[in-house]
Amino acid sequence: MEQKTFTSTSQALLTQYTTIRRYTESLCEPLEVEDYVVQPVAHVSPPKWHLGHTTWFFETFILKPYAAGYSVFNNQYNYVFNSYYETVGARVVRTDRGNLSRPSVADVYHYRTYVDEQMEAFLNQGVLTEAVAELLVLGLHHEQQHQELLLTDIKYILGHNPLFPRYTDELKPEKIPMEELVMLQIPEGQYEIGFRGSGFCYDNELGRHTTYLQEFAIANRLVTNGEYLDFIEDGGYRDFRYWHSEGWDWVKTQQAEAPLYWYLIDGQHMYYTLRGLQQIDLAAPVCHVNFYEASAYAAWKGMRLPTEAEWEVASSRFEWGERWEWTGSAYLPYPGFKKAAGAVGEYNGKFMVNQMVLRGASVGTSPGHSRPTYRNFFHAEHQWQFTGIRLCASYS
């Protein structure tokens, strides 16, 4: 069967490709060259690695198999910048990414330029098939995922520098929730969740299906710093009754007393932001809490976290997008989920174990990369993402 080609789509995708690739590099403009290589902990990758990995994706999955006569930039980069794709071959283990003093930052930028030029030439040929176009769109959303990871990793790197250096002032201002906390009532019944439409979504959003929900109530806004401070001052981190067993083990092992980046300095509650160290804004949504902390706070309030189905069903009733919101749902496949063949099939399905779902988006999410069906997921102990809390309550 003859495959369709998409000449007009090629030009539209080239414009989108160029915009997204430039945005990634703009996130790195405030950095010093020394910042590009630092890896303070295993789950934080050096900025240089993000720049290389997102470039490797387009080289590996589009240029090498589909661009006639393509010559790879460096044969060693498949080993250096492969993240977790077993299908593609061996790779540097995640914990060792910070040991990569070479390739240099300049080399990585040369790599990006080379691949971008080759992608532009490929797309200008006007022979893009439907299958390759879909793969390219996946690659663009993959890069947008890494843009947020890049931003949160930069914050972790600079936020663990004893000088608390400022990253930039050029960030969109946060929306401060001024309204009174109101619990929105959602009636029991059958609801459909999952992606529906013609736009892009990840495979883990597919399989729109019916789910039955008991009557519940969900908060119209996120928990604020001031409200979370009440939990801290009431001894929330010293009372095991509010915590899951693993969460209480985490509190004791980490000697946790507050969200990530919170400090008590000369009697003042301070918070490291991308603009530097500042006094905590008590009206702003609490940020950088892990699942254990979110669950403990909800228990302290006599409530709970919403399930991901409850969140999606109710999402049209409230504003979202300032914080990734923890849910009480484990990251599992929807009914009928099937992993794609080949390396693309490793994208989401292989991670459906020991992780919790987050919904919404955050101040770090790239433009055009959010929707109410988006299923983000992280391990329960991780705080470094822009995560927050929305309360939920059941009716007996």
N, C-alpha and C positions, 0 to 999 in steps of 0.2 A: 504494500500500500504506500502511495506517495505521501510523504510527510508535508504538513503545512509549513510555510515560512512566514515570517512576520517582519516585513521591512519597516513599516511605521513603528511597530513595537520596539524594534532594535534602537531607533533613535530616542524613543521615550525612555527606554531602559538605560541607554548611555547617559542621558541627562541625570536620571536618578542615581546611577552608579557614581557619576562624578560628584554629585552633591553629597552623597553619603560618605564617600572616601575622603573628601575634603573636610567634612565635619569631624571625622576621626582624628585627623591630623591637627585640627584646630583645638581639640581637647588637650593636645600635648604641647601647644605653643607656650604656656606659662612655665613649663618644666625646665630645670637645669639638666644638663646632660647626665649628671650623676644620678638624677631621679629615675632615669629610664631602666636601670638595672636592678633596683632594690627589690627583694622579696622577703618581707619580714616573717611571713608564715606561709604554710603550704598552700592554702586556698587563695592567696593573693598572688597574682602573676605580675611580673615587671611590665611596665608600659611598653618597653621595646618588644617584648614577646607578643603582646596583643597586636601591635602593628605588623609584625611578621606573620602571625597566625592567620589573621584575616586576609592577608595577601595570599598566603599559601592556599587558602580555600579556593580562590578563583583560579589560581594556577593549576591546582591539582584536579579540580572537578569540572573545569570548563576548558581552559586553554590546552592542557595536555591531551585530553581525549578528543577535542572537537576543533581546535585551531590547526589547520594543516601546516606542517613544517615548523610548529612551535618548538623553540629551544629553551629548556629550563634555565633559570637564572643561575642556580647553584645546586648541584646534585645533593649536597649535604643538607639543604634546607628542609627537605621532606622529613628528615630525622629530627631536626631542630624545632620545627614549627607544627608538626602533627600534634594534635591535642590528645585524642582518645580513640581515634579510628583504627581499630585493629585490622580492618580490611586493607588499609593503605600501607601498613608496615610498622617497623620499630620506631620508637620515639624517645626523646629525652623525658624522663619521669618528671611529673609535675613539681616535686619538691626541689628539683635541681635547676629550674628555669632561672633562678637568680645567680647561678654559677656561670651563666653564659656571658662572659665578658666579650666574647666574639661570637657571632658577627657584631661589629660595632654599630652604634646608632646610625652613623652615616651609611653603613652598608645596608641596613634595613630600609632606610629611606630610599636608597638607590633601587632596592628590590621593589618597593612599592611603585616607584616611578616606572620601572621596566614593565611590570605586570599591568599597570594602568595603560601604558602606551599600547601594549599588546591587546588588551581588552578593547580599547577604542578601535584599533584596526580591525579586530574580529567583528565587532558590532557594526562597523561601517560597511562591512561586506554585504549586509542585508540578507543573510541566509540563515537567520536564527530559527531553529525548529521550535515547536511547542514544548518539547521535553527539555531542551536546553534553556529556553526562556523561563520555565518553571524553576529550573535549577539555579539560574541567575537570581531570580527573585528570592529564593531561599537564601542564597549567599548574601544578598543585601540585608535581609532581616537578621541573618547571623551576625553580620558586622554591626548592626544596630544593637543587638544584644551585647556585643563586646564593647560598644561605646559606653553603655551603662556600667559594665564590669570594669572598664578602664577608669571611669570616673570614681567608682567606689574603691578601686585598688589604689588610685592616686591618693584619695583621702586617707586610706589606711597607712600608706607609706609616709605621707607628710604628718599625719596625726600621731604617729609613733616616733617622730623626730622630736627630741627634747626641746627644740627651739620653736615648735608649733608654727612652722612657716605658713604664710598665706599662699594659697594657690591662685585665686583670682577673685576679682570683684564682679566679673562679667557673668553673673548667673541670674536666671529669672527669679524674681522674688517669690517667696512662698505665700500661699493663701492661708491667712490665719483664720481659723474657725471662730467666728464671733457669736454664732447662734447658740442658744441654750441647748443642752443635750436633751434630745427627745427620742424615745423609743418608738420606732415605726412598726405598726402591727401588720403582719402578713398572714392572710388566712390560710388554713390548711387546704390541701388539694393537690391535684396533679399538675405538674409543670414540665416544660421542656427546657433542657439545657444543652449546651454545645453549639458549635459554630453553624451558622446558616447564612448563606449569601454567596456572592461571586468573588469576593476579594481574597486576600491572602490569609491563611491561618496555618498553624503548625498541625502536624498529624495528631498530636495528643488532644486537640480540640474537636476532632471529628468524631462522628458517631452520635449525632444529636439524638437525644433519647428522653423518654418520659421518666420523671422521678416523683415520688409522693413525699410531700412535706407536711409535718404537723404544723399547727399554728405556732408562730414565733414572732419575736420582736427584735429589731435590729436598730442600732444607733444611727442617728442622722449625720453624725460626724465622728471624727477620730478622737481618741484619747489625747489630751494635751500634756505638755511637760509638767504643768502645775498639778494636774490630777495624778500623774505618775509620781511626782514628788511626794504627794500625800501618802501613797503606798510605801515609799521608801521610809519616810519619817514615822510611819506607823509600825515599822519593823518588818516589812514585807519580805526582806531578804534574810530575816532571822527566824522565820516561822515556817517550818516544814509543811504545815497543813495546806498551804496554798500550792504546793509544787508537786509535779510528777516525780516519781522516784529518781529517774534519770536527771530531771531538772535539779532536784535537791543535791544530787551528787555533783552536778556541774557547779552549783553555787558554792559548795564546800571546796571543791578542787580548785576553782578559779578565784575563790575568795571574792565573789561578785557582790557588789554593793549598789550598782547603778547601771544604766545603759552604757554602751560603748561611747567613749569620748567625753563622759561626764567627769568633772573634777570638782572637789571642794577645796578652794584656795582662799586662805585668810577669811574663812567664814562665808565666802560667796560661792554659789553654785555656777560653775563655768562649763562651757561646752566647746569642743573644737569643731569649727565649721570650715568650709573651704575658703572662707574669708579670714581665717585665723581664729584664735581663742577669743570667745565672747561670753558675756553673761547670758545665762539661759533665758530664753524668752518663754515665760510660763504659759503664754497663750498659744504657742506653736504646737503642732502635733508632735508627740513624742516620736523619736526616731532611733534606729539602731538597737532595737530590742530583738532578742531571739524568740523562738517559739515557746521556750520554757518560761521566759519572762512575761510574754503576752498571756499565756495561759494562767500563770500565777496571779497576774493583775486581775484578770477576769474573775478568777475564783475569789479573790479578796473582795471584789465588788458583788459577789453573790451571783455572778453571771458566767458566761462562757464565750468562746469564739464561735463565729458562724461556721457552718460547713460550707464547702465551696458551692454547693447547689443553692443553699440559702443566700449566699452572697450574690450569686449571679441572678437569681430570681428577683432580689430586692434592689439590684444595682441601679435601676432606673429611678429609684426613689431618693437617691442621695448623690452628692458630688463625690467623685473619687479621682485619684491620680496624684496625690501628694506623697503617699507612702504605699509601698507594697504591703498588703494587709494579710497577716497570718490568718489562716482558716484552721479548723479542727480536722481537716481531711487529709488523709495520707495520699501521696501521689501514686495513683493507680490508673490503669487503662480504662477508658470508657468501653461500654459494650461494643463488641465487633472490632475493636482496635487491632490493626495488623501492621507490623513493621514492614517498611519498604525493603526491597531487595538491595543488596550492596551496602556501600558505606553510608549512604543516606539513611538507611534503616537503623544506624547506630545513633541517630541524632537525639531522640527522646526516649524511646522504649526501653533502652538498656538501663535507664536511671530510675525506673519505676519500683524502687525499693528504699525503705528507710529515709524517706524525705517527706516533707509536708508542703502542701499547696499554699501559695500566696496568690492573691487576686488584685486586680487593678493596675496600677502603674506608680511611678514616683517622680520626684523632682529631677531625678537623673535619667529618666526614660527618654529616649530619643524621639523627636517629632515623628508622628505617624506610626509609632510602634506600640500602640495600646488599643485594647478593645475589651469589652466586658467578658468575653469567653477565654481570654488569655490565661493559661495555666503556668504560672511561674512555680519554681520548686527549689527548696534548699533544705539542708540538714537542720535539725532542730536547734543545734547549739550555735549556729552562725548569726552574728550580729552586724557584720560589716556592710550589708546592703541597707538601702533606705527603707527600713521596715517599720510598720506601725501597728496600731491596735484599733479594731472596731468591735464594740461589745454586742453581744447577742443574748437573748433570754428565751427560754422555753415556757410554755404554759402547761400546767398540770391538768 
